[in-house]
Amino acid sequence: MAKLHTSEIRLKVGLDENRVPEKLTWSAEDGGIDNEEAKAMMLSVWDSNNQESLKIDLWTKDMPVDEMKVFFHQTLVAMSDTFMKATQDEKMTATMKDFCAYFAEKLELNK
């Protein structure tokens, strides 16, 4: 039997006195990432037993709203790409991409 390799991704959340995120850092040794700072994160995991998505959405209190809009848009585009890789559903992927373009247009992200 082949030796099992594990990989660890660590997230650290620095909180203020009201437990509001002030600092987010993440590390992924296999990816060469060590305590890189981030202003926002979205993590989703699939609970197969309960057939539901569990998620953690965090952003620091100094995350600018204009950057949050770009972050959301880029996340939606990435989710479309992942959906295509996972399902090979070209029609729905195209629909998702259309929504991403609409989202960017309405938020005037394509200036």
Backbone bond lengths (Angstrom), bond angles and torsions (degrees), N, CA, C in turn:
res aa  C-N    CA-C-N  psi(-1)  N-CA   C-N-CA  omega(-1)  CA-C   N-CA-C  phi
1 M - - - 1.452 - - 1.532 108.89 -
2 A 1.317 115.95 138.78 1.468 121.66 -179.48 1.523 110.39 -69.74
3 K 1.307 114.36 148.79 1.465 120.20 177.65 1.528 109.42 -68.95
4 L 1.303 115.95 131.66 1.466 122.18 179.86 1.511 110.12 -78.27
5 H 1.297 115.61 128.42 1.467 121.40 176.73 1.523 107.92 -105.56
6 T 1.292 116.45 136.08 1.462 119.97 175.23 1.518 108.67 -117.55
7 S 1.302 114.72 154.26 1.452 121.84 178.55 1.515 107.53 -131.73
8 E 1.306 116.32 139.64 1.456 119.94 -176.48 1.522 110.43 -119.21
9 I 1.312 115.34 137.17 1.458 123.19 172.58 1.522 106.19 -117.78
10 R 1.344 115.94 125.94 1.461 120.62 -178.07 1.518 110.22 -114.03
11 L 1.313 115.01 138.40 1.459 122.40 175.65 1.513 107.86 -120.06
12 K 1.340 117.00 135.83 1.460 121.14 175.52 1.517 107.55 -124.92
13 V 1.327 114.69 134.20 1.460 120.83 -179.16 1.516 108.17 -120.87
14 G 1.318 116.41 114.97 1.460 121.67 175.08 1.521 108.51 -89.14
15 L 1.323 116.48 124.23 1.463 121.57 -175.01 1.522 111.61 -110.66
16 D 1.332 115.71 150.14 1.461 119.25 173.22 1.527 109.13 -84.75
17 E 1.320 117.39 -174.14 1.471 121.54 -177.28 1.527 113.12 -62.73
18 N 1.353 117.73 -20.43 1.462 121.67 177.68 1.528 112.19 -98.84
19 R 1.332 115.53 12.24 1.462 122.83 179.26 1.530 112.48 64.54
20 V 1.331 115.78 30.36 1.457 122.34 174.71 1.530 107.45 -95.67
21 P 1.342 117.47 132.09 1.462 119.18 -178.36 1.533 112.92 -59.52
22 E 1.335 114.67 127.89 1.467 121.91 174.93 1.526 111.06 -108.35
23 K 1.337 116.08 -29.64 1.456 119.99 -177.41 1.525 109.25 -147.10
24 L 1.325 115.08 133.13 1.461 121.83 175.47 1.518 107.61 -120.75
25 T 1.317 116.70 130.94 1.461 121.02 173.02 1.513 108.73 -133.56
26 W 1.322 115.13 154.29 1.457 119.59 178.23 1.521 109.89 -141.88
27 S 1.321 114.05 152.81 1.458 121.92 179.30 1.522 109.05 -136.14
28 A 1.315 115.37 140.43 1.465 122.67 175.00 1.523 106.36 -145.37
29 E 1.308 116.16 93.48 1.464 121.82 -173.35 1.521 112.16 -54.50
30 D 1.325 117.09 -43.63 1.467 119.86 -178.96 1.526 112.24 -63.98
31 G 1.312 116.92 -24.05 1.460 121.04 179.04 1.515 113.28 -97.03
32 G 1.333 116.65 2.45 1.450 120.73 179.84 1.522 113.65 74.60
33 I 1.315 116.98 22.06 1.463 122.03 -179.38 1.522 108.92 -103.66
34 D 1.335 116.54 127.59 1.456 120.70 179.79 1.528 109.96 -135.81
35 N 1.313 115.68 108.64 1.470 122.83 177.92 1.528 113.25 52.77
36 E 1.324 115.76 46.04 1.461 120.86 175.79 1.525 108.82 -76.55
37 E 1.316 115.54 135.65 1.455 120.09 -179.60 1.526 110.23 -81.63
38 A 1.313 115.32 145.88 1.461 122.92 176.00 1.521 108.23 -138.15
39 K 1.314 116.23 155.79 1.462 120.68 178.12 1.526 111.67 -100.08
40 A 1.331 117.07 -18.32 1.460 120.61 -179.38 1.520 109.35 -155.43
41 M 1.333 115.27 157.26 1.460 120.88 175.97 1.519 110.18 -153.97
42 M 1.309 115.55 149.38 1.457 122.80 173.36 1.521 106.09 -132.57
43 L 1.303 116.13 124.11 1.457 121.24 -179.70 1.525 108.09 -126.03
44 S 1.317 116.32 125.35 1.463 121.22 176.45 1.518 108.82 -122.41
45 V 1.311 116.24 138.29 1.461 122.04 174.22 1.526 108.16 -130.37
46 W 1.309 116.02 149.93 1.456 121.08 -178.82 1.516 109.98 -100.24
47 D 1.328 116.15 121.49 1.461 123.14 175.43 1.526 106.91 -93.36
48 S 1.310 115.87 97.30 1.464 121.06 -176.15 1.522 112.26 -65.11
49 N 1.325 117.22 -34.93 1.467 119.93 -179.76 1.521 112.23 -62.02
50 N 1.328 116.68 -41.89 1.461 121.14 -178.81 1.521 113.37 -99.04
51 Q 1.333 115.81 0.16 1.467 121.59 -179.74 1.525 112.01 51.88
52 E 1.355 114.73 52.28 1.457 118.83 179.32 1.521 111.15 -148.60
53 S 1.312 113.39 154.56 1.455 121.17 177.15 1.520 108.77 -89.62
54 L 1.321 115.57 134.34 1.454 122.14 175.86 1.521 106.57 -113.08
55 K 1.316 117.38 140.02 1.448 117.48 -175.02 1.513 113.56 -144.77
56 I 1.314 112.92 156.74 1.458 122.25 174.72 1.524 106.10 -129.20
57 D 1.308 116.78 120.64 1.459 122.71 175.49 1.521 107.39 -118.65
58 L 1.318 116.22 120.06 1.462 121.11 -179.65 1.510 109.92 -134.63
59 W 1.312 116.40 146.51 1.454 122.13 170.79 1.512 108.03 -148.90
60 T 1.316 114.97 149.93 1.452 119.59 -179.04 1.529 109.32 -75.82
61 K 1.321 114.45 155.50 1.462 118.21 -176.59 1.521 112.51 -68.23
62 D 1.336 117.93 -14.05 1.459 119.57 176.67 1.533 112.99 -100.61
63 M 1.343 116.97 14.48 1.472 120.81 176.31 1.520 108.34 -70.46
64 P 1.331 118.79 117.56 1.463 120.72 -179.96 1.533 111.85 -67.52
65 V 1.308 116.38 143.17 1.466 121.63 -178.27 1.525 110.68 -60.79
66 D 1.328 118.47 -40.30 1.464 119.76 -179.96 1.534 111.22 -63.27
67 E 1.331 117.48 -36.12 1.464 120.38 176.01 1.528 110.83 -70.84
68 M 1.333 117.82 -34.57 1.471 121.00 177.65 1.524 110.18 -63.01
69 K 1.321 117.57 -38.73 1.469 120.76 178.35 1.528 110.72 -63.46
70 V 1.322 116.70 -42.99 1.475 120.64 178.04 1.525 109.83 -66.13
71 F 1.327 116.99 -42.24 1.468 121.80 178.33 1.532 110.45 -58.03
72 F 1.323 116.79 -46.09 1.465 120.31 178.42 1.519 110.65 -61.81
73 H 1.327 117.19 -46.13 1.461 119.72 -179.09 1.528 110.86 -60.20
74 Q 1.324 116.95 -48.04 1.462 119.69 -179.44 1.528 111.33 -63.63
75 T 1.325 117.02 -34.71 1.472 120.90 177.84 1.527 110.63 -66.86
76 L 1.323 116.66 -41.88 1.467 120.26 178.10 1.532 111.23 -63.24
77 V 1.332 116.88 -42.24 1.469 120.63 177.47 1.532 109.85 -62.36
78 A 1.321 117.01 -44.71 1.463 120.86 179.42 1.535 111.13 -63.52
79 M 1.323 116.54 -38.38 1.473 119.63 177.65 1.529 110.49 -64.66
80 S 1.322 117.53 -36.72 1.465 120.79 176.38 1.518 110.46 -61.96
81 D 1.333 116.05 -45.29 1.467 120.35 178.80 1.528 111.28 -62.36
82 T 1.326 116.10 -43.09 1.467 120.48 179.28 1.525 110.87 -65.29
83 F 1.327 116.42 -40.32 1.472 120.55 177.75 1.524 109.95 -58.33
84 M 1.325 116.85 -43.51 1.464 120.61 179.36 1.523 111.13 -63.21
85 K 1.340 116.78 -46.29 1.471 120.32 179.58 1.522 111.34 -60.71
86 A 1.341 116.19 -38.47 1.466 120.51 -174.67 1.522 113.20 -80.06
87 T 1.348 117.37 -30.72 1.467 119.73 -171.64 1.520 114.78 -117.89
88 Q 1.328 117.55 -20.03 1.471 122.59 -173.10 1.538 112.08 58.57
89 D 1.324 117.16 23.81 1.463 122.68 179.47 1.539 108.78 -88.66
90 E 1.328 115.34 90.24 1.462 120.93 -175.28 1.529 112.22 -65.66
91 K 1.311 117.23 -38.18 1.473 120.68 -177.15 1.534 110.91 -64.43
92 M 1.319 117.41 -47.86 1.465 119.82 -179.51 1.522 110.78 -69.86
93 T 1.330 117.26 -35.07 1.459 119.92 176.79 1.523 110.33 -61.33
94 A 1.315 116.68 -42.38 1.469 120.37 178.08 1.529 110.56 -62.37
95 T 1.322 116.78 -39.62 1.461 121.18 177.55 1.523 110.42 -63.56
96 M 1.319 116.31 -42.91 1.464 120.61 178.35 1.527 110.75 -63.76
97 K 1.329 117.24 -41.70 1.466 121.51 179.12 1.539 110.07 -64.25
98 D 1.328 116.08 -38.35 1.469 119.55 176.35 1.526 110.13 -60.64
99 F 1.318 116.37 -42.79 1.468 119.19 178.11 1.523 110.61 -63.14
100 C 1.324 117.29 -40.86 1.469 120.40 179.08 1.526 110.57 -60.07
101 A 1.327 116.79 -41.15 1.466 120.46 178.41 1.530 110.21 -65.61
102 Y 1.317 116.67 -41.76 1.471 121.44 177.47 1.528 110.60 -62.34
103 F 1.316 116.74 -44.42 1.463 123.68 178.73 1.532 109.80 -57.57
104 A 1.323 116.29 -48.15 1.467 121.20 -179.66 1.526 110.95 -64.30
105 E 1.315 116.23 -40.55 1.466 120.35 179.16 1.525 110.94 -63.42
106 K 1.306 117.77 -47.47 1.469 121.54 -177.48 1.512 111.69 -65.90
107 L 1.321 117.38 -31.80 1.472 120.41 178.48 1.525 112.14 -91.15
108 E 1.347 115.63 2.29 1.452 122.46 -179.91 1.535 112.09 54.04
109 L 1.328 114.41 47.41 1.469 120.11 -179.61 1.526 112.11 -86.40
110 N 1.317 117.44 -12.57 1.475 121.25 -175.38 1.519 113.07 -94.73
111 K 1.312 118.38 22.58 1.471 120.67 -178.69 1.508 111.23 -65.59
